[in-house]
């Protein structure tokens, strides 16, 4: 029988990149960590780790076993609801939403679970959870079909906006058809989706200003460079002061969703469960609901 703590120690050594940082995470001496690894390799009859100039590397057998060890550890957590939430939680989140909305939530999560290591990566790049070793991601918009497991947390909303200076110079579009004659501020060559009653229509915007971050598009819109589809949490303060004005308001942006996604698997690690719970607690209630746009 393999010892579960030996399995968990092996996972920590691999994730931390060495015995010393793993021992620090686990609150153990380096000698105990070393003994656990030796016991595990002896039980399996295979070498799992090799020392490299950068620390610790996996053998071919170790890489294969790492995948199965993670599944066993997740299963153990799933059926053991008592006790402290431990381990490292690696989360990917979009930059604008992550910094302004999610960061305080993750700080609260870390406060509630002192033995949980929270590692957040804020980027608008679409990460591969499995190959890049993330436990979960917070994503906004419309999720494509995939093998990932997704949980919808809350609806998200947004609008098209422009500055008064842009409208004075170019006029305000009144319908989706007129948008193609305006400068669009975009995150990429993607269509904008709008509602005409119950029907979703697509507009292929044109523009010379592209940015992969919503806050950068806010700056461009404030400078009068064009029309942008932006999150309400970014635009509402500027709309309140009159620095930005909603346009084509009769054709709203379809409601999308705020999701937490995780790699496939029947066993949900407790660290992912507590993340999901605090996201639901924060964003699902009517009082705390965050309005954000598809392009955030």
C-alpha positions in Angstrom: 0.0 0.0 0.0 1.3 3.4 -0.9 1.3 6.0 1.8 -0.9 9.0 0.9 1.4 11.4 2.7 4.3 10.1 0.6 2.3 10.8 -2.5 1.5 14.3 -1.3 5.1 14.9 -0.5 6.1 13.8 -4.0 3.6 16.2 -5.5 4.9 19.1 -3.4 8.5 18.4 -4.3 7.7 18.3 -8.0 5.5 21.5 -7.8 8.0 23.4 -5.7 11.0 22.3 -7.8 13.1 20.9 -4.9 13.2 19.3 -1.5 14.0 22.5 0.5 11.0 24.6 -0.8 8.7 21.5 -0.5 9.8 20.9 3.1 9.0 24.6 3.8 5.6 24.3 2.3 4.8 21.1 4.2 6.2 22.3 7.5 8.6 19.4 7.6 12.3 18.9 7.8 14.2 18.2 4.6 15.3 14.8 6.0 11.7 13.7 6.5 10.8 14.8 2.9 13.8 12.9 1.6 12.9 9.7 3.6 9.3 9.9 2.2 10.5 10.1 -1.3 13.0 7.2 -0.8 10.2 5.1 0.7 7.9 5.9 -2.2 10.5 5.0 -4.8 11.3 1.8 -2.9 7.6 0.8 -2.8 7.2 1.5 -6.5 10.5 0.0 -7.5 11.3 2.9 -9.8 13.3 6.1 -9.7 10.9 9.1 -9.9 13.3 12.1 -9.5 16.7 13.2 -10.6 18.8 16.1 -9.4 19.5 18.7 -12.1 21.4 22.0 -12.2 18.0 23.7 -11.7 16.9 21.5 -8.8 14.8 18.5 -9.2 13.6 16.8 -12.5 11.2 14.0 -13.3 12.3 10.7 -14.8 10.0 9.3 -17.4 8.5 7.0 -14.7 8.2 10.0 -12.4 6.3 12.1 -15.0 3.8 9.3 -15.6 3.4 8.7 -11.9 2.9 12.5 -11.2 -0.3 12.5 -13.2 -1.8 9.6 -11.2 -0.5 10.8 -7.9 -2.4 14.1 -8.4 -5.6 12.2 -9.1 -5.2 10.1 -5.9 -4.5 13.3 -3.9 -7.6 15.0 -5.4 -9.7 11.9 -4.5 -8.4 12.0 -0.9 -9.3 15.6 -0.6 -12.8 15.0 -2.1 -13.7 12.5 0.5 -12.1 14.2 3.5 -14.1 17.4 4.1 -12.6 17.9 7.6 -9.4 19.7 8.4 -7.4 22.5 6.9 -7.3 23.2 3.2 -3.8 22.8 2.1 -1.5 22.8 -0.9 -0.9 25.3 -3.7 -3.8 26.7 -5.7 -2.7 28.1 -9.1 -5.3 30.3 -10.6 -5.4 32.1 -14.0 -7.6 35.2 -14.4 -8.1 38.0 -17.0 -6.0 41.0 -16.2 -8.6 43.8 -15.8 -11.1 41.8 -13.9 -8.5 40.0 -11.9 -6.7 43.1 -10.6 -9.8 45.1 -9.9 -12.4 42.5 -8.8 -10.8 39.2 -8.1 -7.7 40.2 -6.2 -9.6 41.1 -3.0 -11.5 37.9 -3.1 -8.3 35.8 -3.4 -6.8 37.8 -0.5 -9.9 36.9 1.6 -9.5 33.2 0.5 -5.9 33.2 1.7 -7.0 34.7 5.0 -9.7 32.1 5.6 -7.3 29.2 4.8 -3.8 30.0 6.3 -2.3 26.7 5.1 -3.4 27.3 1.5 -0.9 28.8 -0.9 -2.6 31.0 -3.4 -0.7 31.7 -6.7 -2.6 34.0 -9.1 -1.6 34.7 -12.6 -3.3 37.8 -14.2 -3.2 37.8 -17.9 -5.5 38.2 -20.9 -3.7 35.3 -22.5 -5.9 32.2 -22.9 -3.9 29.7 -20.8 -3.9 25.9 -21.2 -4.8 24.7 -17.7 -3.6 21.2 -18.1 -0.3 21.7 -19.9 0.6 24.8 -17.8 -0.3 23.3 -14.5 -3.2 25.5 -13.4 -5.7 24.2 -10.9 -8.5 26.5 -12.1 -9.2 29.7 -14.1 -11.7 32.4 -13.9 -13.1 33.3 -17.3 -15.6 35.7 -18.7 -17.8 35.6 -21.7 -19.1 32.7 -23.7 -17.1 29.5 -23.2 -16.3 27.3 -26.2 -16.9 23.6 -26.0 -13.9 21.9 -24.4 -12.9 19.0 -22.1 -12.7 21.4 -19.1 -15.3 21.4 -16.4 -17.0 24.8 -16.0 -19.2 26.3 -13.3 -21.2 29.4 -14.0 -20.9 31.9 -11.1 -22.8 34.9 -12.3 -24.1 36.8 -15.3 -21.9 39.4 -16.9 -22.9 42.5 -18.8 -21.3 45.3 -20.8 -22.0 48.1 -23.3 -20.6 50.0 -26.3 -19.2 53.4 -25.3 -17.5 56.4 -26.8 -16.3 59.8 -25.6 -18.3 62.9 -26.2 -15.4 64.3 -28.3 -15.6 61.3 -30.6 -19.4 61.6 -31.0 -19.1 65.3 -31.7 -16.6 64.6 -34.4 -18.1 61.5 -36.0 -21.7 61.4 -34.8 -23.4 58.7 -32.7 -24.3 55.4 -34.5 -27.9 54.5 -34.0 -27.9 51.0 -35.3 -25.5 48.0 -35.7 -25.2 48.7 -39.4 -23.8 52.1 -38.8 -21.0 50.7 -36.6 -19.0 49.6 -39.6 -18.5 53.2 -40.6 -16.9 54.1 -37.2 -13.5 53.5 -35.6 -13.7 50.4 -33.4 -11.4 49.9 -30.4 -10.9 46.1 -30.3 -9.2 43.3 -28.4 -8.7 41.4 -31.7 -10.3 40.6 -35.0 -13.5 39.3 -33.5 -17.1 40.1 -34.2 -19.2 42.1 -31.8 -22.5 40.4 -30.8 -25.6 42.5 -30.1 -29.2 41.8 -29.5 -32.0 42.9 -31.8 -35.0 41.9 -29.7 -34.4 38.2 -29.0 -32.2 37.7 -32.0 -28.4 37.8 -31.7 -26.7 39.7 -34.6 -23.0 40.0 -35.4 -21.1 43.1 -36.5 -17.6 42.9 -37.9 -16.0 46.1 -36.6 -13.2 48.0 -38.2 -10.5 50.0 -36.5 -6.8 50.8 -36.2 -6.5 50.5 -32.4 -6.2 47.0 -30.9 -5.2 46.1 -27.4 -5.3 42.8 -25.5 -6.6 44.5 -22.3 -9.8 46.3 -21.4 -8.1 49.1 -19.4 -6.0 50.0 -22.4 -9.2 50.2 -24.5 -10.7 52.5 -21.8 -7.8 54.9 -22.2 -8.3 54.9 -26.0 -12.0 55.5 -25.7 -11.4 58.4 -23.3 -8.9 59.8 -25.8 -11.7 59.9 -28.4 -10.2 57.3 -30.7 -13.3 55.3 -31.3 -16.1 53.1 -29.9 -15.3 50.1 -27.6 -17.2 47.2 -26.2 -16.1 47.3 -22.5 -17.0 45.9 -19.1 -19.4 47.8 -17.0 -17.1 47.7 -14.0 -14.5 49.6 -16.2 -16.9 52.0 -17.9 -19.5 52.8 -15.2 -17.3 55.4 -13.3 -16.6 57.2 -16.6 -20.2 57.1 -17.7 -21.2 58.5 -14.3 -18.9 61.6 -14.9 -19.9 61.9 -18.6 -16.4 61.1 -19.8 -17.9 58.2 -21.8 -21.4 57.8 -23.3 -23.2 54.6 -24.2 -24.0 54.2 -27.9 -26.3 51.9 -29.8 -28.1 51.3 -26.5 -31.2 49.9 -28.2 -29.1 46.9 -29.2 -27.5 45.6 -26.0 -24.6 43.2 -25.5 -26.0 39.7 -24.8 -25.6 38.6 -21.3 -22.7 36.2 -20.9 -21.2 34.6 -17.8 -18.5 34.6 -15.1 -17.1 31.1 -14.9 -14.6 29.1 -12.9 -13.2 26.3 -15.0 -10.9 23.4 -14.0 -9.2 20.4 -15.7 -11.4 17.3 -16.3 -11.9 14.8 -13.6 -14.6 13.4 -11.3 -12.8 14.4 -8.1 -12.8 18.1 -7.3 -9.9 19.1 -5.0 -11.0 20.9 -1.9 -8.8 23.9 -2.8 -10.9 24.3 -6.0 -14.1 23.8 -4.1 -13.3 26.6 -1.6 -12.4 28.9 -4.5 -15.7 28.2 -6.2 -17.6 28.7 -3.0 -16.1 32.2 -2.3 -16.7 33.2 -5.9 -20.3 32.3 -5.6 -20.5 34.0 -2.2 -19.0 37.2 -3.7 -20.5 37.5 -7.1 -23.7 35.5 -7.2 -25.8 37.6 -4.8 -27.8 40.5 -6.2 -26.2 42.9 -3.9 -22.7 42.0 -5.0 -23.2 41.1 -8.6 -20.6 42.4 -10.9 -21.5 43.6 -14.4 -18.8 42.9 -16.9 -18.7 42.6 -20.7 -17.9 39.9 -23.1 -14.6 41.6 -24.1 -13.2 42.0 -20.6 
